[in-house]
Amino acid sequence: MTNQHRRKVPEVDLIGAAWHKSSHSSGNGACVEIAFVDGIVALRDSKDISRRAMLFYPDEWDAFVRGVADGDFAQS
């Protein structure tokens, strides 16, 4: 799905969001964090939390997670 076909995700207030790192994180600081706020999934870079988070609808996030599990993004 290209950005031009994505539904516009409303802005949400991320102040006080409960951010979570993956249990598969390597611990070297190079990871992402997610938060669930007002029915939206927020994704941010844990090394630079000052940057704007990416926002997704739950169905988009679920499709991404399924793709990762299925190896759709594996490097050859």
MDAnalysis code that builds the backbone (N, CA, C; Angstrom):
import MDAnalysis as mda
import numpy as np

u = mda.Universe.empty(228, n_residues=76, atom_resindex=np.repeat(np.arange(76), 3), trajectory=True)
u.add_TopologyAttr("name", ["N", "CA", "C"] * 76)
u.add_TopologyAttr("resid", np.arange(1, 77))
u.add_TopologyAttr("resname", ["MET", "THR", "ASN", "GLN", "HIS", "ARG", "ARG", "LYS", "VAL", "PRO", "GLU", "VAL", "ASP", "LEU", "ILE", "GLY", "ALA", "ALA", "TRP", "HIS", "LYS", "SER", "SER", "HIS", "SER", "SER", "GLY", "ASN", "GLY", "ALA", "CYS", "VAL", "GLU", "ILE", "ALA", "PHE", "VAL", "ASP", "GLY", "ILE", "VAL", "ALA", "LEU", "ARG", "ASP", "SER", "LYS", "ASP", "ILE", "SER", "ARG", "ARG", "ALA", "MET", "LEU", "PHE", "TYR", "PRO", "ASP", "GLU", "TRP", "ASP", "ALA", "PHE", "VAL", "ARG", "GLY", "VAL", "ALA", "ASP", "GLY", "ASP", "PHE", "ALA", "GLN", "SER"])
u.atoms.positions = np.array([
    [0.855, -1.169, 0.000],
    [0.000, 0.000, 0.000],
    [0.899, 1.229, 0.000],
    [0.747, 2.062, -0.983],
    [1.540, 3.282, -1.040],
    [0.906, 4.349, -0.183],
    [1.706, 5.364, 0.159],
    [1.187, 6.456, 0.983],
    [0.008, 7.147, 0.328],
    [-0.015, 7.198, -0.988],
    [-1.108, 7.892, -1.655],
    [-2.431, 7.154, -1.507],
    [-2.400, 5.882, -1.108],
    [-3.622, 5.112, -0.930],
    [-3.983, 4.882, 0.536],
    [-3.165, 5.367, 1.455],
    [-3.440, 5.183, 2.884],
    [-4.549, 6.117, 3.325],
    [-5.361, 5.616, 4.237],
    [-6.353, 6.480, 4.871],
    [-5.633, 7.443, 5.794],
    [-6.106, 8.664, 5.875],
    [-5.494, 9.644, 6.768],
    [-5.790, 9.254, 8.205],
    [-4.740, 9.131, 8.995],
    [-4.869, 8.776, 10.406],
    [-4.941, 10.068, 11.199],
    [-5.927, 10.197, 12.076],
    [-6.032, 11.433, 12.859],
    [-4.874, 11.572, 13.836],
    [-4.496, 12.797, 14.115],
    [-3.460, 13.046, 15.118],
    [-4.005, 12.655, 16.486],
    [-3.158, 12.105, 17.311],
    [-3.536, 11.747, 18.673],
    [-2.533, 12.374, 19.627],
    [-2.957, 12.628, 20.847],
    [-2.085, 13.187, 21.874],
    [-1.238, 12.066, 22.458],
    [0.062, 12.122, 22.223],
    [0.957, 11.068, 22.681],
    [1.629, 11.396, 24.010],
    [1.278, 12.542, 24.593],
    [1.803, 12.886, 25.912],
    [1.276, 11.857, 26.910],
    [2.165, 11.234, 27.618],
    [1.766, 10.238, 28.604],
    [1.475, 8.861, 28.022],
    [1.747, 8.670, 26.715],
    [1.520, 7.353, 26.103],
    [2.435, 6.321, 26.750],
    [1.946, 5.101, 26.860],
    [2.735, 3.995, 27.408],
    [3.459, 3.310, 26.251],
    [4.736, 3.630, 26.071],
    [5.535, 3.093, 24.976],
    [6.117, 1.746, 25.359],
    [6.162, 0.827, 24.383],
    [6.649, -0.533, 24.610],
    [7.673, -0.895, 23.542],
    [8.785, -1.489, 23.976],
    [9.789, -2.012, 23.039],
    [9.509, -3.489, 22.828],
    [9.899, -3.977, 21.681],
    [9.752, -5.393, 21.371],
    [10.596, -6.235, 22.320],
    [10.092, -7.397, 22.664],
    [10.879, -8.335, 23.466],
    [12.053, -8.884, 22.658],
    [12.040, -8.671, 21.348],
    [13.123, -9.117, 20.472],
    [14.173, -8.030, 20.277],
    [14.022, -6.902, 20.956],
    [14.967, -5.803, 20.840],
    [16.345, -6.262, 21.287],
    [17.368, -5.823, 20.573],
    [18.728, -6.285, 20.861],
    [19.355, -5.585, 22.064],
    [18.775, -4.507, 22.536],
    [19.321, -3.806, 23.679],
    [20.421, -2.818, 23.336],
    [20.723, -2.638, 22.048],
    [21.771, -1.701, 21.647],
    [21.215, -0.305, 21.349],
    [19.935, -0.086, 21.630],
    [19.324, 1.213, 21.403],
    [18.761, 1.397, 20.014],
    [18.994, 0.465, 19.124],
    [18.507, 0.567, 17.751],
    [17.197, -0.195, 17.628],
    [16.153, 0.382, 18.159],
    [14.867, -0.307, 18.084],
    [13.738, 0.714, 17.979],
    [12.571, 0.211, 17.819],
    [11.392, 1.054, 17.766],
    [10.502, 0.738, 18.955],
    [9.610, 1.661, 19.244],
    [8.645, 1.484, 20.320],
    [7.258, 1.740, 19.757],
    [6.267, 1.063, 20.335],
    [4.884, 1.306, 19.924],
    [4.055, 1.685, 21.144],
    [2.984, 2.393, 20.859],
    [2.004, 2.750, 21.892],
    [0.624, 2.670, 21.245],
    [-0.353, 2.297, 22.036],
    [-1.734, 2.223, 21.574],
    [-2.494, 3.351, 22.248],
    [-2.982, 4.316, 21.445],
    [-3.637, 5.498, 21.990],
    [-4.896, 5.791, 21.184],
    [-6.011, 5.841, 21.862],
    [-7.291, 6.214, 21.223],
    [-7.572, 5.410, 19.952],
    [-7.295, 4.111, 19.980],
    [-7.584, 3.257, 18.831],
    [-6.594, 3.378, 17.693],
    [-5.467, 4.034, 17.933],
    [-4.430, 4.222, 16.922],
    [-3.141, 3.591, 17.436],
    [-2.335, 3.042, 16.522],
    [-1.028, 2.496, 16.881],
    [0.018, 3.540, 16.491],
    [0.832, 3.942, 17.460],
    [1.906, 4.909, 17.218],
    [3.236, 4.163, 17.245],
    [4.128, 4.527, 16.339],
    [5.435, 3.896, 16.210],
    [6.492, 4.992, 16.217],
    [7.532, 4.825, 17.063],
    [8.594, 5.834, 17.093],
    [9.962, 5.165, 17.196],
    [10.980, 5.928, 16.830],
    [12.371, 5.506, 16.928],
    [12.830, 5.741, 18.359],
    [13.251, 4.701, 19.051],
    [13.631, 4.851, 20.451],
    [14.907, 5.675, 20.635],
    [15.724, 5.807, 19.574],
    [16.944, 6.604, 19.665],
    [16.666, 8.092, 19.537],
    [15.561, 8.451, 18.915],
    [15.251, 9.864, 18.679],
    [13.761, 10.101, 18.893],
    [13.367, 10.131, 20.147],
    [11.939, 10.265, 20.454],
    [11.409, 11.670, 20.189],
    [12.290, 12.594, 19.825],
    [11.824, 13.941, 19.489],
    [11.195, 13.982, 18.096],
    [11.508, 12.986, 17.269],
    [10.919, 12.934, 15.926],
    [9.456, 12.529, 16.022],
    [8.698, 12.946, 15.063],
    [7.268, 12.642, 15.012],
    [7.042, 11.139, 14.871],
    [6.110, 10.614, 15.630],
    [5.757, 9.195, 15.544],
    [4.932, 8.943, 14.283],
    [5.055, 7.751, 13.755],
    [4.208, 7.323, 12.650],
    [2.938, 6.741, 13.252],
    [1.799, 7.034, 12.655],
    [0.513, 6.593, 13.180],
    [-0.170, 5.658, 12.193],
    [-0.784, 4.600, 12.735],
    [-1.429, 3.586, 11.910],
    [-2.782, 3.203, 12.500],
    [-3.698, 2.827, 11.627],
    [-4.931, 2.187, 12.086],
    [-4.578, 0.756, 12.487],
    [-5.314, 0.176, 13.422],
    [-5.005, -1.185, 13.870],
    [-4.956, -2.216, 12.746],
    [-5.827, -2.126, 11.749],
    [-5.800, -3.109, 10.671],
    [-4.533, -2.977, 9.825],
    [-4.036, -1.756, 9.654],
    [-2.780, -1.558, 8.940],
    [-1.617, -2.158, 9.731],
    [-1.609, -1.921, 11.033],
    [-0.556, -2.458, 11.892],
    [-0.584, -3.983, 11.877],
    [-1.769, -4.560, 11.982],
    [-1.902, -6.015, 11.954],
    [-1.373, -6.598, 10.645],
    [-1.661, -5.931, 9.529],
    [-1.171, -6.407, 8.229],
    [0.353, -6.345, 8.182],
    [0.940, -5.292, 8.728],
    [2.396, -5.178, 8.778],
    [3.009, -6.293, 9.628],
    [2.463, -6.511, 10.813],
    [2.979, -7.553, 11.708],
    [2.867, -8.926, 11.058],
    [1.743, -9.200, 10.387],
    [1.592, -10.480, 9.674],
    [2.638, -10.608, 8.580],
    [2.905, -9.519, 7.859],
    [3.906, -9.537, 6.804],
    [5.295, -9.836, 7.336],
    [5.627, -9.250, 8.474],
    [6.924, -9.536, 9.096],
    [7.003, -11.018, 9.472],
    [5.966, -11.518, 10.110],
    [5.951, -12.934, 10.539],
    [6.032, -13.866, 9.334],
    [5.447, -13.474, 8.208],
    [5.454, -14.315, 7.009],
    [6.735, -14.172, 6.184],
    [7.636, -13.258, 6.604],
    [8.891, -13.065, 5.875],
    [8.780, -12.181, 4.668],
    [7.703, -11.408, 4.554],
    [7.508, -10.549, 3.385],
    [8.580, -9.481, 3.237],
    [9.269, -9.133, 4.310],
    [10.260, -8.063, 4.260],
    [11.677, -8.584, 4.447],
    [11.868, -9.882, 4.366],
    [13.182, -10.487, 4.563],
    [14.108, -10.067, 3.422],
    [15.347, -9.773, 3.789],
    [16.332, -9.437, 2.772],
    [16.879, -10.712, 2.158],
    [17.107, -10.665, 0.858],
    [17.621, -11.870, 0.196],
    [19.115, -11.856, 0.091],
])
